[in-house]
């Protein structure tokens, strides 16, 4: 695994594990670009001069498509999220990139409701993978400690109402006429 750049270390979530860090092979650029595969997401890091950088991540839950192509000298990735934004990275070490695509495939299968679709094409000079995750409707739920109770008026059983009505009559709270009138209405509900 490639070294982990300091810009990445400060942007990891607590407990997030880096599985692969792949540096772009092409050395003509001033600062390298990285594809980082963690146990939660895929991160693209573009280091710039003077300590600047660009970091884009795609959580596995939001990943829609991963295209991987391995040739004789290097490999390339295209990763697209559910909103259609793409990350493209070329000229990567092909062996490290192959391990990374397998980790991404496994991570997507682990979180997807339905299995991911994988298309592979192997030629004389290379190999291509297209991994696509089916569109899912994800329902977010609150933790049990934050359950919001909605007060729904519950209809009381007419027999229970009759018992309460009789108790009110026997206690002298309502008259015999009121008791008979309400009793008649409750019996009609049965």
PyMOL CGO cylinders between C-alpha atoms (Angstrom):
from pymol import cmd
from pymol.cgo import CYLINDER

trace = [
    CYLINDER, 0.00, 0.00, 0.00, 1.15, 3.51, -0.87, 0.3, 1, 1, 1, 1, 1, 1,
    CYLINDER, 1.15, 3.51, -0.87, 1.90, 5.93, 1.98, 0.3, 1, 1, 1, 1, 1, 1,
    CYLINDER, 1.90, 5.93, 1.98, -1.06, 7.82, 3.37, 0.3, 1, 1, 1, 1, 1, 1,
    CYLINDER, -1.06, 7.82, 3.37, -0.81, 11.55, 2.58, 0.3, 1, 1, 1, 1, 1, 1,
    CYLINDER, -0.81, 11.55, 2.58, -1.19, 13.92, 5.57, 0.3, 1, 1, 1, 1, 1, 1,
    CYLINDER, -1.19, 13.92, 5.57, -4.14, 15.67, 3.85, 0.3, 1, 1, 1, 1, 1, 1,
    CYLINDER, -4.14, 15.67, 3.85, -6.02, 12.39, 4.03, 0.3, 1, 1, 1, 1, 1, 1,
    CYLINDER, -6.02, 12.39, 4.03, -5.22, 11.68, 7.67, 0.3, 1, 1, 1, 1, 1, 1,
    CYLINDER, -5.22, 11.68, 7.67, -6.90, 14.91, 8.79, 0.3, 1, 1, 1, 1, 1, 1,
    CYLINDER, -6.90, 14.91, 8.79, -10.06, 14.06, 6.80, 0.3, 1, 1, 1, 1, 1, 1,
    CYLINDER, -10.06, 14.06, 6.80, -10.69, 10.51, 7.99, 0.3, 1, 1, 1, 1, 1, 1,
    CYLINDER, -10.69, 10.51, 7.99, -13.64, 9.75, 10.24, 0.3, 1, 1, 1, 1, 1, 1,
    CYLINDER, -13.64, 9.75, 10.24, -12.91, 8.33, 13.70, 0.3, 1, 1, 1, 1, 1, 1,
    CYLINDER, -12.91, 8.33, 13.70, -12.38, 4.59, 13.33, 0.3, 1, 1, 1, 1, 1, 1,
    CYLINDER, -12.38, 4.59, 13.33, -12.27, 4.71, 9.51, 0.3, 1, 1, 1, 1, 1, 1,
    CYLINDER, -12.27, 4.71, 9.51, -9.71, 2.26, 8.09, 0.3, 1, 1, 1, 1, 1, 1,
    CYLINDER, -9.71, 2.26, 8.09, -7.71, 2.87, 4.90, 0.3, 1, 1, 1, 1, 1, 1,
    CYLINDER, -7.71, 2.87, 4.90, -7.65, -0.33, 2.82, 0.3, 1, 1, 1, 1, 1, 1,
    CYLINDER, -7.65, -0.33, 2.82, -5.73, 0.96, -0.22, 0.3, 1, 1, 1, 1, 1, 1,
    CYLINDER, -5.73, 0.96, -0.22, -3.97, 4.17, -1.13, 0.3, 1, 1, 1, 1, 1, 1,
    CYLINDER, -3.97, 4.17, -1.13, -2.90, 4.31, -4.78, 0.3, 1, 1, 1, 1, 1, 1,
    CYLINDER, -2.90, 4.31, -4.78, -0.78, 7.12, -6.20, 0.3, 1, 1, 1, 1, 1, 1,
    CYLINDER, -0.78, 7.12, -6.20, -1.04, 8.12, -9.85, 0.3, 1, 1, 1, 1, 1, 1,
    CYLINDER, -1.04, 8.12, -9.85, 1.97, 6.74, -11.74, 0.3, 1, 1, 1, 1, 1, 1,
    CYLINDER, 1.97, 6.74, -11.74, 2.51, 9.62, -14.16, 0.3, 1, 1, 1, 1, 1, 1,
    CYLINDER, 2.51, 9.62, -14.16, 5.34, 11.76, -12.74, 0.3, 1, 1, 1, 1, 1, 1,
    CYLINDER, 5.34, 11.76, -12.74, 4.92, 14.83, -14.98, 0.3, 1, 1, 1, 1, 1, 1,
    CYLINDER, 4.92, 14.83, -14.98, 2.60, 16.57, -12.51, 0.3, 1, 1, 1, 1, 1, 1,
    CYLINDER, 2.60, 16.57, -12.51, 3.98, 18.72, -9.69, 0.3, 1, 1, 1, 1, 1, 1,
    CYLINDER, 3.98, 18.72, -9.69, 1.94, 16.99, -6.98, 0.3, 1, 1, 1, 1, 1, 1,
    CYLINDER, 1.94, 16.99, -6.98, 0.42, 13.49, -7.07, 0.3, 1, 1, 1, 1, 1, 1,
    CYLINDER, 0.42, 13.49, -7.07, -3.19, 12.43, -7.18, 0.3, 1, 1, 1, 1, 1, 1,
    CYLINDER, -3.19, 12.43, -7.18, -4.47, 9.54, -5.06, 0.3, 1, 1, 1, 1, 1, 1,
    CYLINDER, -4.47, 9.54, -5.06, -7.33, 7.08, -5.04, 0.3, 1, 1, 1, 1, 1, 1,
    CYLINDER, -7.33, 7.08, -5.04, -7.96, 5.97, -1.48, 0.3, 1, 1, 1, 1, 1, 1,
    CYLINDER, -7.96, 5.97, -1.48, -10.26, 3.08, -0.64, 0.3, 1, 1, 1, 1, 1, 1,
    CYLINDER, -10.26, 3.08, -0.64, -11.49, 2.93, 2.96, 0.3, 1, 1, 1, 1, 1, 1,
    CYLINDER, -11.49, 2.93, 2.96, -13.97, 0.71, 4.73, 0.3, 1, 1, 1, 1, 1, 1,
    CYLINDER, -13.97, 0.71, 4.73, -16.64, 3.47, 4.33, 0.3, 1, 1, 1, 1, 1, 1,
    CYLINDER, -16.64, 3.47, 4.33, -15.95, 5.31, 1.07, 0.3, 1, 1, 1, 1, 1, 1,
    CYLINDER, -15.95, 5.31, 1.07, -13.69, 5.97, -1.90, 0.3, 1, 1, 1, 1, 1, 1,
    CYLINDER, -13.69, 5.97, -1.90, -11.71, 9.20, -1.79, 0.3, 1, 1, 1, 1, 1, 1,
    CYLINDER, -11.71, 9.20, -1.79, -10.01, 11.15, -4.58, 0.3, 1, 1, 1, 1, 1, 1,
    CYLINDER, -10.01, 11.15, -4.58, -7.20, 13.40, -3.36, 0.3, 1, 1, 1, 1, 1, 1,
    CYLINDER, -7.20, 13.40, -3.36, -5.52, 15.88, -5.68, 0.3, 1, 1, 1, 1, 1, 1,
    CYLINDER, -5.52, 15.88, -5.68, -2.54, 17.51, -3.95, 0.3, 1, 1, 1, 1, 1, 1,
    CYLINDER, -2.54, 17.51, -3.95, -1.67, 21.00, -5.16, 0.3, 1, 1, 1, 1, 1, 1,
    CYLINDER, -1.67, 21.00, -5.16, 1.31, 23.24, -4.53, 0.3, 1, 1, 1, 1, 1, 1,
    CYLINDER, 1.31, 23.24, -4.53, 1.59, 25.48, -1.46, 0.3, 1, 1, 1, 1, 1, 1,
    CYLINDER, 1.59, 25.48, -1.46, -0.29, 23.01, 0.77, 0.3, 1, 1, 1, 1, 1, 1,
    CYLINDER, -0.29, 23.01, 0.77, -3.54, 23.24, -1.15, 0.3, 1, 1, 1, 1, 1, 1,
    CYLINDER, -3.54, 23.24, -1.15, -5.55, 20.17, -2.12, 0.3, 1, 1, 1, 1, 1, 1,
    CYLINDER, -5.55, 20.17, -2.12, -8.88, 18.97, -3.45, 0.3, 1, 1, 1, 1, 1, 1,
    CYLINDER, -8.88, 18.97, -3.45, -10.61, 16.06, -1.75, 0.3, 1, 1, 1, 1, 1, 1,
    CYLINDER, -10.61, 16.06, -1.75, -13.77, 14.40, -3.07, 0.3, 1, 1, 1, 1, 1, 1,
    CYLINDER, -13.77, 14.40, -3.07, -15.34, 11.34, -1.52, 0.3, 1, 1, 1, 1, 1, 1,
    CYLINDER, -15.34, 11.34, -1.52, -18.08, 8.97, -2.55, 0.3, 1, 1, 1, 1, 1, 1,
    CYLINDER, -18.08, 8.97, -2.55, -19.58, 6.86, 0.25, 0.3, 1, 1, 1, 1, 1, 1,
    CYLINDER, -19.58, 6.86, 0.25, -20.42, 3.30, -0.83, 0.3, 1, 1, 1, 1, 1, 1,
    CYLINDER, -20.42, 3.30, -0.83, -24.12, 3.98, -0.17, 0.3, 1, 1, 1, 1, 1, 1,
    CYLINDER, -24.12, 3.98, -0.17, -24.07, 6.81, -2.73, 0.3, 1, 1, 1, 1, 1, 1,
    CYLINDER, -24.07, 6.81, -2.73, -21.92, 5.05, -5.34, 0.3, 1, 1, 1, 1, 1, 1,
    CYLINDER, -21.92, 5.05, -5.34, -23.72, 4.17, -8.55, 0.3, 1, 1, 1, 1, 1, 1,
    CYLINDER, -23.72, 4.17, -8.55, -21.05, 2.97, -10.96, 0.3, 1, 1, 1, 1, 1, 1,
    CYLINDER, -21.05, 2.97, -10.96, -17.36, 2.03, -11.01, 0.3, 1, 1, 1, 1, 1, 1,
    CYLINDER, -17.36, 2.03, -11.01, -15.47, 1.56, -14.27, 0.3, 1, 1, 1, 1, 1, 1,
    CYLINDER, -15.47, 1.56, -14.27, -12.01, 0.02, -14.09, 0.3, 1, 1, 1, 1, 1, 1,
    CYLINDER, -12.01, 0.02, -14.09, -9.65, -0.60, -16.98, 0.3, 1, 1, 1, 1, 1, 1,
    CYLINDER, -9.65, -0.60, -16.98, -6.28, -2.29, -16.67, 0.3, 1, 1, 1, 1, 1, 1,
    CYLINDER, -6.28, -2.29, -16.67, -3.81, -2.22, -19.54, 0.3, 1, 1, 1, 1, 1, 1,
    CYLINDER, -3.81, -2.22, -19.54, -0.19, -3.24, -20.09, 0.3, 1, 1, 1, 1, 1, 1,
    CYLINDER, -0.19, -3.24, -20.09, 1.35, -0.30, -18.22, 0.3, 1, 1, 1, 1, 1, 1,
    CYLINDER, 1.35, -0.30, -18.22, -1.31, 1.11, -15.93, 0.3, 1, 1, 1, 1, 1, 1,
    CYLINDER, -1.31, 1.11, -15.93, -4.91, 1.25, -14.84, 0.3, 1, 1, 1, 1, 1, 1,
    CYLINDER, -4.91, 1.25, -14.84, -7.71, 3.80, -14.69, 0.3, 1, 1, 1, 1, 1, 1,
    CYLINDER, -7.71, 3.80, -14.69, -10.81, 4.33, -12.59, 0.3, 1, 1, 1, 1, 1, 1,
    CYLINDER, -10.81, 4.33, -12.59, -14.05, 6.22, -13.18, 0.3, 1, 1, 1, 1, 1, 1,
    CYLINDER, -14.05, 6.22, -13.18, -16.39, 6.40, -10.20, 0.3, 1, 1, 1, 1, 1, 1,
    CYLINDER, -16.39, 6.40, -10.20, -19.86, 7.95, -10.48, 0.3, 1, 1, 1, 1, 1, 1,
    CYLINDER, -19.86, 7.95, -10.48, -22.18, 8.80, -7.61, 0.3, 1, 1, 1, 1, 1, 1,
    CYLINDER, -22.18, 8.80, -7.61, -26.00, 8.84, -7.60, 0.3, 1, 1, 1, 1, 1, 1,
    CYLINDER, -26.00, 8.84, -7.60, -26.03, 12.54, -8.54, 0.3, 1, 1, 1, 1, 1, 1,
    CYLINDER, -26.03, 12.54, -8.54, -23.99, 11.87, -11.70, 0.3, 1, 1, 1, 1, 1, 1,
    CYLINDER, -23.99, 11.87, -11.70, -20.72, 13.40, -10.47, 0.3, 1, 1, 1, 1, 1, 1,
    CYLINDER, -20.72, 13.40, -10.47, -17.66, 11.49, -11.69, 0.3, 1, 1, 1, 1, 1, 1,
    CYLINDER, -17.66, 11.49, -11.69, -14.14, 10.99, -10.43, 0.3, 1, 1, 1, 1, 1, 1,
    CYLINDER, -14.14, 10.99, -10.43, -11.60, 10.00, -13.11, 0.3, 1, 1, 1, 1, 1, 1,
    CYLINDER, -11.60, 10.00, -13.11, -8.11, 8.82, -12.31, 0.3, 1, 1, 1, 1, 1, 1,
    CYLINDER, -8.11, 8.82, -12.31, -5.65, 7.39, -14.85, 0.3, 1, 1, 1, 1, 1, 1,
    CYLINDER, -5.65, 7.39, -14.85, -2.09, 6.07, -14.95, 0.3, 1, 1, 1, 1, 1, 1,
    CYLINDER, -2.09, 6.07, -14.95, -2.26, 4.09, -11.72, 0.3, 1, 1, 1, 1, 1, 1,
    CYLINDER, -2.26, 4.09, -11.72, -0.26, 1.04, -10.70, 0.3, 1, 1, 1, 1, 1, 1,
    CYLINDER, -0.26, 1.04, -10.70, -2.23, -1.85, -12.19, 0.3, 1, 1, 1, 1, 1, 1,
    CYLINDER, -2.23, -1.85, -12.19, -1.64, -4.41, -9.41, 0.3, 1, 1, 1, 1, 1, 1,
    CYLINDER, -1.64, -4.41, -9.41, -2.63, -1.98, -6.63, 0.3, 1, 1, 1, 1, 1, 1,
    CYLINDER, -2.63, -1.98, -6.63, -5.62, -0.83, -8.71, 0.3, 1, 1, 1, 1, 1, 1,
    CYLINDER, -5.62, -0.83, -8.71, -6.73, -4.44, -9.18, 0.3, 1, 1, 1, 1, 1, 1,
    CYLINDER, -6.73, -4.44, -9.18, -6.74, -4.97, -5.40, 0.3, 1, 1, 1, 1, 1, 1,
    CYLINDER, -6.74, -4.97, -5.40, -8.65, -1.72, -4.95, 0.3, 1, 1, 1, 1, 1, 1,
    CYLINDER, -8.65, -1.72, -4.95, -11.41, -2.64, -7.44, 0.3, 1, 1, 1, 1, 1, 1,
    CYLINDER, -11.41, -2.64, -7.44, -11.91, -5.96, -5.66, 0.3, 1, 1, 1, 1, 1, 1,
    CYLINDER, -11.91, -5.96, -5.66, -12.19, -4.15, -2.30, 0.3, 1, 1, 1, 1, 1, 1,
    CYLINDER, -12.19, -4.15, -2.30, -14.72, -1.70, -3.78, 0.3, 1, 1, 1, 1, 1, 1,
    CYLINDER, -14.72, -1.70, -3.78, -16.74, -4.59, -5.24, 0.3, 1, 1, 1, 1, 1, 1,
    CYLINDER, -16.74, -4.59, -5.24, -16.79, -6.37, -1.86, 0.3, 1, 1, 1, 1, 1, 1,
    CYLINDER, -16.79, -6.37, -1.86, -17.74, -3.18, 0.00, 0.3, 1, 1, 1, 1, 1, 1,
    CYLINDER, -17.74, -3.18, 0.00, -20.60, -2.45, -2.42, 0.3, 1, 1, 1, 1, 1, 1,
    CYLINDER, -20.60, -2.45, -2.42, -21.92, -5.99, -2.11, 0.3, 1, 1, 1, 1, 1, 1,
    CYLINDER, -21.92, -5.99, -2.11, -21.77, -5.73, 1.67, 0.3, 1, 1, 1, 1, 1, 1,
    CYLINDER, -21.77, -5.73, 1.67, -24.01, -2.63, 1.82, 0.3, 1, 1, 1, 1, 1, 1,
    CYLINDER, -24.01, -2.63, 1.82, -26.27, -3.11, -1.23, 0.3, 1, 1, 1, 1, 1, 1,
    CYLINDER, -26.27, -3.11, -1.23, -29.80, -4.36, -0.69, 0.3, 1, 1, 1, 1, 1, 1,
    CYLINDER, -29.80, -4.36, -0.69, -29.59, -6.19, -4.01, 0.3, 1, 1, 1, 1, 1, 1,
    CYLINDER, -29.59, -6.19, -4.01, -26.32, -7.66, -5.35, 0.3, 1, 1, 1, 1, 1, 1,
    CYLINDER, -26.32, -7.66, -5.35, -24.26, -5.36, -7.56, 0.3, 1, 1, 1, 1, 1, 1,
    CYLINDER, -24.26, -5.36, -7.56, -24.04, -5.99, -11.28, 0.3, 1, 1, 1, 1, 1, 1,
    CYLINDER, -24.04, -5.99, -11.28, -20.55, -6.85, -12.54, 0.3, 1, 1, 1, 1, 1, 1,
    CYLINDER, -20.55, -6.85, -12.54, -19.48, -6.95, -16.18, 0.3, 1, 1, 1, 1, 1, 1,
    CYLINDER, -19.48, -6.95, -16.18, -15.97, -8.08, -17.03, 0.3, 1, 1, 1, 1, 1, 1,
    CYLINDER, -15.97, -8.08, -17.03, -14.19, -8.08, -20.35, 0.3, 1, 1, 1, 1, 1, 1,
    CYLINDER, -14.19, -8.08, -20.35, -10.74, -9.62, -20.62, 0.3, 1, 1, 1, 1, 1, 1,
    CYLINDER, -10.74, -9.62, -20.62, -8.70, -8.98, -23.75, 0.3, 1, 1, 1, 1, 1, 1,
    CYLINDER, -8.70, -8.98, -23.75, -5.17, -9.77, -24.87, 0.3, 1, 1, 1, 1, 1, 1,
    CYLINDER, -5.17, -9.77, -24.87, -3.71, -6.55, -23.50, 0.3, 1, 1, 1, 1, 1, 1,
    CYLINDER, -3.71, -6.55, -23.50, -5.97, -5.76, -20.61, 0.3, 1, 1, 1, 1, 1, 1,
    CYLINDER, -5.97, -5.76, -20.61, -9.14, -6.13, -18.64, 0.3, 1, 1, 1, 1, 1, 1,
    CYLINDER, -9.14, -6.13, -18.64, -12.23, -3.99, -18.00, 0.3, 1, 1, 1, 1, 1, 1,
    CYLINDER, -12.23, -3.99, -18.00, -14.71, -4.07, -15.13, 0.3, 1, 1, 1, 1, 1, 1,
    CYLINDER, -14.71, -4.07, -15.13, -18.01, -2.27, -14.89, 0.3, 1, 1, 1, 1, 1, 1,
    CYLINDER, -18.01, -2.27, -14.89, -19.64, -2.47, -11.47, 0.3, 1, 1, 1, 1, 1, 1,
    CYLINDER, -19.64, -2.47, -11.47, -23.05, -0.91, -11.05, 0.3, 1, 1, 1, 1, 1, 1,
    CYLINDER, -23.05, -0.91, -11.05, -25.17, -0.76, -7.95, 0.3, 1, 1, 1, 1, 1, 1,
    CYLINDER, -25.17, -0.76, -7.95, -28.94, -0.92, -8.48, 0.3, 1, 1, 1, 1, 1, 1,
    CYLINDER, -28.94, -0.92, -8.48, -30.89, 2.17, -7.50, 0.3, 1, 1, 1, 1, 1, 1,
    CYLINDER, -30.89, 2.17, -7.50, -32.21, 1.74, -4.00, 0.3, 1, 1, 1, 1, 1, 1,
    CYLINDER, -32.21, 1.74, -4.00, -34.72, 3.57, -1.90, 0.3, 1, 1, 1, 1, 1, 1,
    CYLINDER, -34.72, 3.57, -1.90, -33.07, 4.00, 1.45, 0.3, 1, 1, 1, 1, 1, 1,
    CYLINDER, -33.07, 4.00, 1.45, -35.18, 4.74, 4.47, 0.3, 1, 1, 1, 1, 1, 1,
    CYLINDER, -35.18, 4.74, 4.47, -33.45, 6.57, 7.26, 0.3, 1, 1, 1, 1, 1, 1,
    CYLINDER, -33.45, 6.57, 7.26, -34.54, 5.68, 10.76, 0.3, 1, 1, 1, 1, 1, 1,
    CYLINDER, -34.54, 5.68, 10.76, -33.87, 7.41, 14.03, 0.3, 1, 1, 1, 1, 1, 1,
    CYLINDER, -33.87, 7.41, 14.03, -31.95, 5.57, 16.72, 0.3, 1, 1, 1, 1, 1, 1,
    CYLINDER, -31.95, 5.57, 16.72, -34.22, 4.03, 19.35, 0.3, 1, 1, 1, 1, 1, 1,
    CYLINDER, -34.22, 4.03, 19.35, -33.14, 6.69, 21.84, 0.3, 1, 1, 1, 1, 1, 1,
    CYLINDER, -33.14, 6.69, 21.84, -34.66, 9.36, 19.59, 0.3, 1, 1, 1, 1, 1, 1,
    CYLINDER, -34.66, 9.36, 19.59, -37.99, 7.77, 18.72, 0.3, 1, 1, 1, 1, 1, 1,
    CYLINDER, -37.99, 7.77, 18.72, -40.66, 10.36, 18.14, 0.3, 1, 1, 1, 1, 1, 1,
    CYLINDER, -40.66, 10.36, 18.14, -44.06, 9.25, 19.32, 0.3, 1, 1, 1, 1, 1, 1,
    CYLINDER, -44.06, 9.25, 19.32, -46.99, 10.54, 17.39, 0.3, 1, 1, 1, 1, 1, 1,
    CYLINDER, -46.99, 10.54, 17.39, -50.14, 10.73, 19.44, 0.3, 1, 1, 1, 1, 1, 1,
    CYLINDER, -50.14, 10.73, 19.44, -52.84, 8.94, 17.53, 0.3, 1, 1, 1, 1, 1, 1,
    CYLINDER, -52.84, 8.94, 17.53, -56.31, 9.07, 19.02, 0.3, 1, 1, 1, 1, 1, 1,
    CYLINDER, -56.31, 9.07, 19.02, -57.35, 5.52, 19.77, 0.3, 1, 1, 1, 1, 1, 1,
    CYLINDER, -57.35, 5.52, 19.77, -60.98, 4.51, 19.61, 0.3, 1, 1, 1, 1, 1, 1,
    CYLINDER, -60.98, 4.51, 19.61, -62.16, 3.07, 22.85, 0.3, 1, 1, 1, 1, 1, 1,
    CYLINDER, -62.16, 3.07, 22.85, -64.06, -0.20, 22.79, 0.3, 1, 1, 1, 1, 1, 1,
    CYLINDER, -64.06, -0.20, 22.79, -67.85, 0.36, 23.18, 0.3, 1, 1, 1, 1, 1, 1,
    CYLINDER, -67.85, 0.36, 23.18, -67.98, -2.36, 25.88, 0.3, 1, 1, 1, 1, 1, 1,
    CYLINDER, -67.98, -2.36, 25.88, -65.33, -0.49, 27.88, 0.3, 1, 1, 1, 1, 1, 1,
    CYLINDER, -65.33, -0.49, 27.88, -67.34, 2.69, 27.51, 0.3, 1, 1, 1, 1, 1, 1,
    CYLINDER, -67.34, 2.69, 27.51, -70.43, 0.87, 28.81, 0.3, 1, 1, 1, 1, 1, 1,
    CYLINDER, -70.43, 0.87, 28.81, -68.54, -0.29, 31.90, 0.3, 1, 1, 1, 1, 1, 1,
    CYLINDER, -68.54, -0.29, 31.90, -67.31, 3.26, 32.60, 0.3, 1, 1, 1, 1, 1, 1,
    CYLINDER, -67.31, 3.26, 32.60, -70.80, 4.63, 32.00, 0.3, 1, 1, 1, 1, 1, 1,
    CYLINDER, -70.80, 4.63, 32.00, -72.28, 2.16, 34.53, 0.3, 1, 1, 1, 1, 1, 1,
    CYLINDER, -72.28, 2.16, 34.53, -69.62, 3.14, 37.08, 0.3, 1, 1, 1, 1, 1, 1,
    CYLINDER, -69.62, 3.14, 37.08, -70.50, 6.82, 36.62, 0.3, 1, 1, 1, 1, 1, 1,
    CYLINDER, -70.50, 6.82, 36.62, -74.22, 6.02, 37.14, 0.3, 1, 1, 1, 1, 1, 1,
    CYLINDER, -74.22, 6.02, 37.14, -73.57, 3.89, 40.23, 0.3, 1, 1, 1, 1, 1, 1,
    CYLINDER, -73.57, 3.89, 40.23, -71.34, 6.62, 41.68, 0.3, 1, 1, 1, 1, 1, 1,
    CYLINDER, -71.34, 6.62, 41.68, -74.18, 9.11, 41.19, 0.3, 1, 1, 1, 1, 1, 1,
    CYLINDER, -74.18, 9.11, 41.19, -72.28, 11.32, 38.74, 0.3, 1, 1, 1, 1, 1, 1,
    CYLINDER, -72.28, 11.32, 38.74, -74.94, 10.97, 36.00, 0.3, 1, 1, 1, 1, 1, 1,
    CYLINDER, -74.94, 10.97, 36.00, -78.73, 10.56, 36.26, 0.3, 1, 1, 1, 1, 1, 1,
    CYLINDER, -78.73, 10.56, 36.26, -80.71, 7.48, 35.25, 0.3, 1, 1, 1, 1, 1, 1,
    CYLINDER, -80.71, 7.48, 35.25, -82.01, 9.31, 32.13, 0.3, 1, 1, 1, 1, 1, 1,
    CYLINDER, -82.01, 9.31, 32.13, -78.44, 10.28, 31.01, 0.3, 1, 1, 1, 1, 1, 1,
    CYLINDER, -78.44, 10.28, 31.01, -77.29, 6.71, 31.66, 0.3, 1, 1, 1, 1, 1, 1,
    CYLINDER, -77.29, 6.71, 31.66, -80.13, 5.19, 29.55, 0.3, 1, 1, 1, 1, 1, 1,
    CYLINDER, -80.13, 5.19, 29.55, -79.58, 7.67, 26.69, 0.3, 1, 1, 1, 1, 1, 1,
    CYLINDER, -79.58, 7.67, 26.69, -75.81, 7.10, 26.46, 0.3, 1, 1, 1, 1, 1, 1,
    CYLINDER, -75.81, 7.10, 26.46, -76.24, 3.33, 26.96, 0.3, 1, 1, 1, 1, 1, 1,
    CYLINDER, -76.24, 3.33, 26.96, -78.62, 3.23, 23.96, 0.3, 1, 1, 1, 1, 1, 1,
    CYLINDER, -78.62, 3.23, 23.96, -76.06, 5.07, 21.73, 0.3, 1, 1, 1, 1, 1, 1,
    CYLINDER, -76.06, 5.07, 21.73, -73.23, 2.74, 22.80, 0.3, 1, 1, 1, 1, 1, 1,
    CYLINDER, -73.23, 2.74, 22.80, -75.31, -0.38, 22.12, 0.3, 1, 1, 1, 1, 1, 1,
    CYLINDER, -75.31, -0.38, 22.12, -75.99, 0.92, 18.59, 0.3, 1, 1, 1, 1, 1, 1,
    CYLINDER, -75.99, 0.92, 18.59, -72.19, 0.97, 17.98, 0.3, 1, 1, 1, 1, 1, 1,
    CYLINDER, -72.19, 0.97, 17.98, -71.92, -2.77, 18.71, 0.3, 1, 1, 1, 1, 1, 1,
]
cmd.load_cgo(trace, "trace")
